Amino acid sequence: MELAYVCEWEKRPKSTHCPSIPLVCSWSCRNLVAFTTDLKNDDDDKDVSHMIHIIDTEHPWDVYSINSGHTEVISCLEWDQSGSRLLSADGDGQIKCWSMSDHLVNSWESVLSSSLDGDPIVALSWLHNGVKLALHVEMSGSTNFGEKFSRVKFSPSLTLFGGKPMEGWLAVTVSGLVTVSLLKPGGALLTASESLCRLRGRVALADIAFTGGGNIVVAATDGSSSSPVQFYKVVVSVVSEKCRIDTELLPSLFLRCTTDPLRREKYPAVTHLKFLTRENSEQVLLCASNQSGSIVECWSLRKEGLPVNNIFQHRSPVVGEKQPTILKWRILTTTNDLERVSAVALPKLPISISNTDLKVASDTKFCPGLGLALAFHDGSIQILHRLSLHTMGVFYGSSSSSSGQRPGDESAIKRQRTGGPALHFKALQFSWTSLALAGVDNHGKLHMLRVSPSMGQVLEMNTTLRHLLFLLEYCMVTGYDWWDVLLHVQPTMVHNLVEKLHEEYMRQNQALQQVLATRIVAVKASLCKLSTATAARACDFHAKLLLMAISSTLKSLLRPHVLNTPDKSPGDRLTEICAKNTDTDIDKVMINLKTEEFVLDGPPLQSLQQLIQWVGDFVLYLLANLPNQGSMVRPGFGFMRDGASLGMLREMLPGMTAPPQDPDESLIDECCLLPSQLLVASMDWLPVNDGVIVKVQGKHPLRLQFGKASSLPGGGTTAPLEVFTRSPSSQRMDNLRCVHMGVCPTEESKACTRCGCVTMLRSPNKTNAMKQWEQRWIKNCLCGAGAGNVTGIKTDRWSEVDQDDDELREDEEETNKGQFDPAAMFLLCGAAHRGFFYGVAVLPGADRRGAAGSGRVPLP
């Protein structure tokens, strides 16, 4: 384990952020981290605000702090499966549901709440939605994603009509109550409470897990190691528009340390109680502690046969055929005496733990999802195997040198530490691939640790690439953010990872390729940002994402002339025709397009003029830079060699053909003269390294400060590429609407936290077609961040669109109504304001063939 960065609070003259007691932290599948502090006023000790802080791990300094309004200290934080909503609960029994306002990661509002006045919440969880995957390490070398990541049969906690999962949450209180809040389709909240058992007692610690049959299991203890740990089955149902809760007592257990004569009185308190995974209610982790030490035990629930006397076996044929069984908790393993445990983090990666998968993971040294983290009061962290509890890695605190110890180095782990760091972690959370660990210490600082896939064991490069590729594929399939995987990618790995990822993608069936088409391009763009040699390819992939969106939008405008057109859609027919016809003469291409097959309304196409203009500008840029095709540091190099991308361009520009691998001299001469004959617009590329991921590739951790982006150190020894630098006098660009926002914009805008794509918050357009285009990007960015769920977007004070673009916002006019010849679509794509067809540049005033009009500029 290595420390990647530390982010601390700025010292204020009259108020300070101090850790809350207890301090809680939660990490979402979209790599958003939420944690709590108490904001104290130095002048008045009673003036305390209970704060919730939310950060994006790529921009940790850009923290959004919420004054929660909780009257007591916050005891629980829990993200939902989409990473867009957050639950918070406090010591007064109040539960709040926080949701993004306008889908912005730095704008949150409390939309729902429930309360049990005066009854503190000790455990909180969202109801399960029935979606569960299993990663099979044994099949990591398979070419089929369906074999690597299988869907596990798992029932939702509660379903609506038609089997749709019902949303809601469940909480356990100190007094032994379980409360359930259900979100009805209309937005109303249905709440009910019930005792865990008839004899209610104090619950100091509790945890919640789910079973495959849709039931809920609650583990609870009163905090004393001499008392049993109780387990309850909770069944939630809706009867006559009312929520009903049924509970049932399950087998309980006593800690092993209480039955050991040498340790009976040594560890009086149970300090941590956790199910090993959220979907596995049959394995539980317990930690008992005293003032100076702790011990950890792992238990498993098993079925065991019940011995029956032979007399009863002969008299009862039912008993004789099948031996009755009972459920019993059996201890799997226990640790030796440890330092006092201050925090526990459990893995979220749903790795299969079958014997075959565990053996392959051991042979290939694949460790993600197999380890749990323990933080100690001496400032160290140990990662233990979740089943055997043997040590896999150690971190000795941010103030000392960090190292990932080999599992056999027991002497280094057990040695006495004197004068250790004063800091220790109060809360720990694994990322969703278990490759990163976030910890909040007793001073409120956030520490980000890089957890090696092999736990520091030396691997061959091919094995390391296979591990990272396996986890990147998992993120693609699930739609989870892959930032924590990028922490382990070195610049020398980027090219091989991109190539291998593309190879695995092309081996999937056509339907799955269509589903993952956007995600794989976004993953490639993120990988290419990590190396200076491939930074230009990141721009190519961002351009491809926009091109894919524009292409699908234009195809969706096509409709058949007659409604009973069989077989293929107009868009598919257009793709087929353009693929078969390789003519460079636009007239010949148009002849092969039967206009009765395609119908297109003119006004919607005109309202998308700025998108069509971008396509024309991009084609001009590619052709003008064709003579520089040998330079890999310029955007466009990889695009010109991507057959699928050029195919999309050719569908919109039928006169354009893919340039040959070795263009002839005449074509290069024409492209060299192109910038001197007409205006080639400069492209506005997305930022390449505006986040922290490029800065943490070295061994030295970064020291950052919340609220100060300037605290980010300069990156690397290489100077930024000239093509990516933006002068202060350059125009700002709305990357989704493809319009300029001015040099000194004042309009409020938002930027994707993954790719940096910027767009205005308020729409300047009034046409229906453009509003439908903008509707696609309300929840997610071009890169698909959030996989259709709410994306991570931050607001900036940016720009106001230039007055020159006002013409693009006018209402659809009554003129030009009716059916539109498909040739006009290509005309607008290639010649709106400016465009290019193979061998002929078209300027304003030229007709669609470029044969007449003063705007025709023939190339020499």
N, C-alpha and C positions, 0 to 999 in steps of 0.2 A: 504493500500500500504506500502511496505517495500523496503528499499534500499538493493539490493543484492551486488553490487560492484561499485566502482568508478575507472576509469582508467585515469591517467593524463600523461602529456608529461614530458619528462626529460628536465631539464634546460640545455641549450647549451650556450657555451661562446659567440658565434658570431651570432646565429640565434635563433629565437623563433617562436613557433606556436601560432598564435592568431586567434580568431574567425573571419571569413569573415563576411561582412555586405552586403547582408543578409547571414545568415548561414543556410544551407539546409542539410537535413538528409533523408535517405530512407532505408527501411528495406525490404529485399527480403523474398520470401517464403521458402528459404533455410537457413534462419537465418543468413544472411550476412548483416551487417550494413555498409552503406556508408555515410560519412559526409565530410564536407569541412572545411578547415582552410586556412589562409594565412601565408606563411612562410616568415618572414621578416628578412632582414639582418640588424643587429644593426649598422653596419658601414655606410650603405647607405639606407636611408629610402625609396628611390624609387625602390630599388631592392626587389620586392615582387613576390613570386611564389604562384599561386593559386593551392592548393593541394587538391586531393581527397584521402581519407583514407578508406580502406575497411578492416573490421575485421570479424572474425568468433566469434559469441557470446560465444562459448565454450572456445576459446583461445583468449581473447580480447587483451592480451599483444602482440600477434603475428600480428601486424598491417602491412598492405602493403600500402605504400604511393605512389601515382602517381602524378608526376608533369604534370598537365593536359595540359599545353601549352595554356590555355585560356589567352587571353590578358586582359580581364576584369574579374571582380568578378563573380564567378559561382552563377547563380540564381536558377537553377533547377537541381534536380537529380531524375531519375526514373528507377526502375528495370522493366524488362520484366516479363511475367508470369512464366517463367522457372527459374528465378533467376540467369541466366548465362550471361546476357547482361545488360549494364548500359548506360543510356543516361545522358549526361551533357550539360547544356546550360549556356551561359554567357551574360553579359551586352553589348556585341558587336554583338549579333545576331548569334554567332557560336554555332552549335550543333554537339556533337561528340558521336559516339556509341562505347562503350568499350566492348571488348569481352575477355574471358579467353584465354590465350595462352597455348596450350597443355593441356587445361582443368585443369589448376592450379589456385587455388584461390589467390595465391600471385604472379601471373604473368598475367598482363593485357596489351592489346594493343588497340589502336584506329584503328578500321577497316573501319569505314564509317564516313562521316561528311557532313553537309550541312551548308549554311551560308546565312544570310541576313545582309550584312555589315552595321554596325552602328545602327541596330534596336534591342534593348535589348529584350530578351525573358522573358515573365512574366508567362507563363504556358506551360507545356510540358507533353505529354502522349503518350504511345504506343497505336496503334490501337487495338481494342478489337478482340480477336480470337473466340468469340462466345461460350466460355465455361463458364457456370455459374451453381453453385450448391446452394441449399438452405438447411439450417439446420432447422429441425423441432423439437423444444424442446418438443412439445406435444408427439412426437413418440420416445423420448429418451429411453423409456423402451421397445421398440419393439425389436424383435429378427432379423428383416430383415434390412440390411443396406440400401436397396433401399427405405424403408419407412422413415428412419432417414435422409438420404441425397438424395434429389431428384434433378434430372437434370431439370433446368429451360430452357424453349425455349428461345433462345437468338441468334440473327443473328450477324455474324461478321461484322465489319465495311466495309470490302471489301473482295471479294472472287475471287479466280482464277478459271480457268476452272475445273469443277468437284466439286466445292463447297469448295475447300481448302482455309482457311483464308490466306489473303495476309498480309505480315508483313510490318510494317512501323511505322511512328510516326507523331504526329501533334503538332504544337506549335502556340502560340499566342504572338504577339509582342506588344510593347508599342504604336506603331503607329496605331494599329487596324488591322493589317494583320494577317491572318491565313495561315500558311505554312504547307504543307504535303509532306513527303518524303516516297516513297514506295520502298520496296526492291523487285526487280524482281527476278525470279527463277535463272537467270544466275549470280546474284550478283550485277548487275547494280542498280543505285539509280535513281528513277524517282521523280522529285521535281516540285512542283507548289505552287503558292501563290495567295491569293485573299483577298479583303477587307471584313471585317465582314459585313459592310453595305455601302451604297453609301456615306453617310456623315461620313467620318472617323474622329475619335477623339482619344484623349489620353486614353490609357488603363493602369491604375496603378496596378490593380489586376484582375486576371482571373482564371477560373478553367474549367475543361473539364470533361464531363460525357457522358455516352452512353445509347442509348435506345434499347429496345428489337427488334426493326425493323431494326437495323443496322445504324441508324443515330447517329450523334454526336451533343451534345448541349454544347455551350460555354456560360459561364456567365462572364460578364465583368463590371467593374466600373472604373470611373476616379479617385477614391480615396476620393471624397467629399461625405459626407453623405446627402447633399442636392440635389445631382444628382441622377437620377434613376439608378438602377442596370439593365443592359440590358442582354437579353438572345437571342441567335442565334442558329438556326438549321443549321448544316453543313453536306452536303452530298458529299462524295468523290466517284469518279468513274474514270474508265480508258476508254478513247475513242480514237481509232486510235493510240494506243501506247503512248498516252499523258494523263497526270493526269488532271482531271477536278474537280473543287471545286464550288459547288453551296451553297449559304447562304440564309437564310430566317430569318426575324425578328420575334421573339416570344414575348409574353406579358412580360412587365417589371414590376418593383415594386419600391416603395419608402420605406425606413426604417420607422418603426413605431415611433422611437424616434424623427424623424424630424417633425412629426405631433403632438407630445405631447408638449403643451405649456411650460411645466416645463423643457423639455430637448431639445428644438429646437436648441439652440445654445451650448448645453453642450458637445456634442460629434461631432466635426466637420469632423473627418476623418474616413473613412472605412479602417480598418487595416487588416481584414481577411475576405476572401470570399471562401467558400468551399461547394461543394455538399456533402451531408451526406454520400453517398456511390458512388463508381465509376459507378455502374450499375443503379443508381436511379437518373434521371435528374429532378425529381419532388419534391425534398426536398433540401433546401439550407440553409446553416448556415452563418450568417453575424455578424460581430463584429465591432462596432464603438467605437472610443476611443478619449480621450484627453490626456493631459500630465500626469494625475494622476489616471484615471479610465477608465472603459470600460463597455459596455453593449452588450449582445449577444441576437440575435433574430433567431428564427427558422421559416422558411416559407415553405409552401406546395402549389403545383400547383394542382388545382382542376377544374373539369368540373362543370359548373353551368348553369342552364336553363335560357334562355333569354326570358323575358316576352314579349308576343305578344298580341296586341289588339284583342279582340274578332271578330272584323270586318274582319281582315285578316285571322283568323283561319277558318271562314266559307267560305271565298272566295278561300282559297288555301287548298285543301284536303291534300296536302303533309305536309304543316305546321300544319294542325290540327291533323294529325296522330302522328307526332313526334315533340316534342318541340325542337327548335334549342338550341344549347348549345355553350358556349364560355369558354375559359380557363382563369382562374383568379388566381393570387397569393394571398393566405390567410395566415395570420400569425398563426402559431400553438401555440407558447409560447415565452415568453421573460423573461430574468433574471432581477433581481434588479441591482442596481449599484454595480459594482465589482471593484476590484483592476485592474490596467492596465494589459491587456493580452499581453503576449510576444510570445506565441506559441500555436498552436492548433494541436491536433492529433485526427484523426477519425478512427473508427474501420474498420478492413478488414474482420472480420468474417461474412460471408453472412447469418446471422441468419434470419429466417422468422419472420416478424412482424405482422402476422395475429393476430386477437383478441384472438384466442384460444392459440396460441403459447406464446403470451405475458402474458396471465393469468397463464399458466403453469410455465413460467419462473419466474413470481412473486411469485407463491406459493412455488416453489422449491428453490427460491433464486439463480437462475442461471443468472448471470450478463454478461458473456463475449459476446461481440458484441453489447451490448445495451448502452454502455457508450462512451462518447467522453471526451477527456482530454484537459484542459485549463491550461497553465502555466502563472504565474503572475510575475510581476517585484519584488515582495517581496520574491521570491524564492519558493513559494508554488505551488502545483498542485491540481486542483480539477477535479474529474471525474463526469460529469453530464449525466443524462439520455438523450439519443439522441432525444427523442420526447418531453418529459415534461420539460427537462432542470433542474430537481431537483437534488440536490447533492447526489451522491452515495458514494463518498470516498474522502479523503483529505490527501495530503502529505505536511508536513510543512518544507521541505528542508532537505538536507543531514547533515547539521550541528546541527540540532535539532532532537529530538526524533520523529520518524515517527509513524503514526497511521492511521488506516482506520476508520474514523468516521462513526457512524450509520447515516442513512439518516435523522433521526429526530433530530439530535444534531445540530440544527441551531445556537444555542448560541455560540458553539465552533467555528463554521465556520465564523460567522460574527464579532467575537470579534476583536478589534483593536490590531494590532501587532506593537510593538515598538521595535526598534533595531533589525529588522529582518536580515537574512543573506544577505550579499552583492551579493552572487551568484544568478543568475536567468537563466532559461532555454531559449535559443534562438531557439531551434528546438526540436520537439517531434515526436516520431513515435511509433505506436502500432505494436506488433508482429501480425502474421497472425491468431493467436487464441485469441488475445487480453488479454493474460495472462502475458504479459511483456510489459514494456514501456521504451524506450530508449530516453534519453535526453542529449543534448549537451549544456553546460552552456556558459556564457560569458567569461570564461577563457579557453575554448576549451576542458574541461574535459568531458568524456563520463560517464554518470550515467545509470545504469541498475536497473530498479525498478520491483519488483515482485507485480503483480496485482492479488489479490485473486479472485477466481471464484465467491465467494459470497460477495465480497466487505467488508470483515471483519466481516460479520454476522456469528454467531455461528451455525454450522450445525452438524447433526449426521454424524458419520463416513461413514455409508452406502450412505448417500446423497452425501458427498464429493467424495467418490469413483466413484459414478455414473457419476458425473460431469466430473471428470478427464477421466474416461473410454470413455465417449461420445466424448470428444475432441481428445483422442488418436485414436479412430476409424475414426474420421474425417481426421486426418493426414494420416492414413493408406489408406483411400479411395482416397484422393487427391494426395498422394505422397509428401506432404509438410513435412518439418522437424519438429520434435516434441520436440526440446530442451526447448522451453518456457513452455511446459506442465510439463516437468520434474522438473522445478523450484519449483513446488508445491507438489511434491511427497516426503513424509517422508519415512525413512527406514522401519517403521512399516507397511506402505501401500503396499510395493513392492510385497509381496507374494500374497495378495488378488487381486491386479491389474493384475498380470500375470495370475492367475487362471481364473479370470472373463473374461479377454481378450481372453483367449483360448476357454472358453465356448461359447462366442459370435461368435468367428471365426468358430467353428465347427457347428454352426447352419446355416451357409450360404450354398448356393448351391455349387455344386462341381466346377463349372466354376469359380465362384468368389473366392473360396478357392485357386485355382491354380494361379489366378492373384495376390492374397495377400500372397502367401506362403512365399516369401522372406521377405516382409515387416513386417509381424507379428513376425518372428524370430528376426529381427533387433530391433523391438520395445521391445521385451522381454529382449534382451541383454542389451539395454540401461537402462531399468528399474532395472535389476539385479545389475548393476554397483553401484547403489545408496545405497546399503546395504552391510555391511561386511558379513552378514549371507548368502547372495545370490550371492556374487561375483564369486564363482566357477561356478554357473550356467551360468553366462555371458560367461565364456570360453566355456561351452558346446554349447551355442547357436552360438557362433562364429565358432566353429568346425562344427556345423550342416550346417551353411551357405556354408562353403567350401565343405562339403560332398555333399550337394544338387547340387552345381555347377559341381563337378566332375562326379556325377552320371548322370546328364543330358548330359554332354559331351560324356561320354562313351556310353550312350544309342543312342546318335545321330550318332555314328559311325556304329551301326548295320544297316544292310539293308536286306530286304528279298531276298531269293534265286531266286524267280521268281517275276516279277514285278506285276503280277495280284493277289498277296496275298490279300485276303479280310479282312474285319473287322478291326483288330487291327494292330498297328505298331509292329515291332520287340521288341521295348522297353517295350511296354505294355504286349506283350506275355511273355517276360522274367519275368516281375513283377508278372504276374498271375501264372506262373509255380512255381516260388520261394515261393509264398504265399501258394500254395497248398501243396508243399512238405516240410515236416519238418524233413527229415532225417538228421542225423549228419554225415553220411558217404558220403564223396565227390563222390565216385564212383556211389552210388545210385542216387545222384542228377544229375550227368552227363548223366546217362542212360536216364533220363526223358527229357533231352534237345535234341530235334531233330535238328541235325546240318543243315539239309536242310532248316530249317526255318530262320536261321541266317547266314549272310555272313559278315565277318569283314576283312578288309585289315590290314595286319600286320605292315607295316612301320608307319602308323599314330599312332597306339597304342604304338609302341616302342618310338615314339617321346614324348609321354605323360608319360614317365617312372617316372619322379619325382612326378607327381600327384598320380600315382598308388602306388609309394613307400610311400607317406604320408598316404594313406589309410591303408596300411599294418602296418606302424608304429603306427597309431592311434588305430588299433585293438589290437596290442600287448600292448599298454599302458592301454587300457580298461581292458584287461584280467589280466595284472599284478597288477592292482589296484582293482580287484574284491574283494580280502580279506578286503580291506578298505572301502567296500561299505557303512558301517554305518557312515562314516565321510562325512558330507555334505560340509565341507570346501574345499574338494579336487575336482578339475574338473573331470568329468566322472560320478559323482553320479547321476545327473539328466539324463544324456545321457543313462545310463543303464536301466532307467525306462521309456524311450521314445520309444514306440513301432514303431512309424513311422520312427524314426532315425535308429533303429536297423534293420528295414525292408530294408532301403536303403543299409545298410552295407551288409545285407545278399544277396541282389541282385548281389553285386560285389564279395562277398565271400560266395558262395552257401554252403560251408561246415560249416559256422558259423550259429548257431541258437541263438536266444535270451536266455540268461541265465535265469533260473527260478527266481521268486521273492525271494525264499529261497534256494540258491544253496546248493547242498549236500556237505558233508565234503570232499569227494574225489576230487571234482572240485576245491574247495578252496585250498586243499593241492597242486594240480597241479599248480594253479596260483601262490601260494607262492614260489614254486621252479622255476617258469619260469624265473625271473631275473638272477638266478644263472646259468641257462643253455644256455641262449643266450642273445645277446645284445638287450635290450629294449631302443629304442631311447627316449631321453627326448623331450617333446613337447614344442614348443615355443608359449606361450600364448600371446594374444594381451594385451596391457596395460588396466588396469581396471579404474584407476582414474588419468589420466594424464591431465584432463581438470579442469574447474572451477566449474562444476555442483555439485560435491561432497562437495566442500568447502563452498558453500553458503547455506547449509541446516540449519545453525545456524542463530541466530537473529542478529549477528554482521556483518555489511557489510565489504567486503574485500577492501583493498586499493592497487591498482595495478598501474603499470607504463608501458606505451607503450614501446615495444622493450626489456623488461626485464622479461623473464620467471621466473627468480629467485625470483622475488618479490611476487610470489604466496606463501602464507603461507602454513605451513605443515598442513596436513589434519587430523583432528580428534584426538582422544586419543588412538585409537587402532593401534597397529603396523601392517604394511602390512603383508599379508600372505606369508609364506615362499615360496609357490609354484609360486608366482607371481614375486618374486624378481629375478633380473638378475645380475649375477656377472660381473665385468668388463672384465673378460677373456672368457666369453661365446660367442658363435657364434651368429652373427646377421642373421636374417632370412628374406627372401623374402616371404611374406605371400601369395602371389598370385601364384608365380611360384614354391613354396615349395622347394627352394634351399637355401643353406647357402651363405652368403655374406662375411664371414670372421669376425675376431675378431675386427680389426680396419679398417673397410671398408672406401673406398674413393669414391666409385661410387655414383653419384647423384641419389637420390631416392625421392619418394613422399609418404605421409602418409595421410590416410583418416581422416578428421577432426571430424568424428563422432565415428568411432570404432578404429582408430589408425592403421589400416591395412597398412603395408609398402610394397612397391614394387619399383623396379628400374625403372628409367625413360627410359633408353635405353634398348631395348630388346637384350639379349645375344643369342637368339635362331634363327635358320635359317629354321627349318622345318615348313611346312605349317600348320600342326595340332597345333603346339604350338603357331604359329602366330595367328591362329584363336582363340585360347584360350585367348591370350593377347588382341585381338581386342575387346573382350567382356568387358574389364575393362578399356578401354580408357576414357570413359565418366563417369562411375559410379563404385562404389566399390562393394565388396561382399555384404555389408549390404544394397545395393540399394539406397545409399544416392543420392538424387536428382531424384529418381524414373525414371531413364532412361535419365534424363537430365544431364547437366554437374555437377559433384560432387565437393564438397569442398575438395581440396587436397592441402597440403602444401609441399614444397620441403625441404629436409634436405641434408647436406653433409654426405652421408653414404657410402655404401660399394661397393667393387668389388667382384664378385663371385669367389669362390675358384676355383683353377685350377683343382681340382679333379672332378668338374662338367662339364668339357669341353666336355666329351663324350656325354652329354645330348644335345649338340648344333650341332652335326654333321649333315650333309645332309642325307636325306633318301637314303639308299644304294640300289643298284640294286637287291641285294639278298633279300630273304624273300618276294618277291613280290607275288601277287596272293591272293587267299582267305584264311582266317584265321579261324581255328576252334574256336567256342565260348569258348570251354574249356580253350583255351590259354589266353582268356581275364581274366578269373578267376585265372588262373595260375599266370599271371603277376600282377593282383591286389593283390593276396595274397602271392606271393612268389618271386616278383622281389626284388633281393638282400636279403630280409628277409621277412618272412610272417608267418601266423599262420592259420592252420585249426584245427578244434575242436579236441583236444586230441593229435595233432602232430605238432611240430614246424619244419619248413622247412628252412634250411640254404642254402647258395649258394652251388650248386653241386647236390642238390637233384632233383629227377624227380617230376612231377606234383602230383603224388600220395603219395610221401614221402616214397615209399617202397624200393627204392634202391639208391645207391650213398652214398658217404662218408659224405654228409651234413645232413643225417637224424639223428635227436636226439629224440628218443622216450621218452615220459614223463613217470615217474614211476606211 
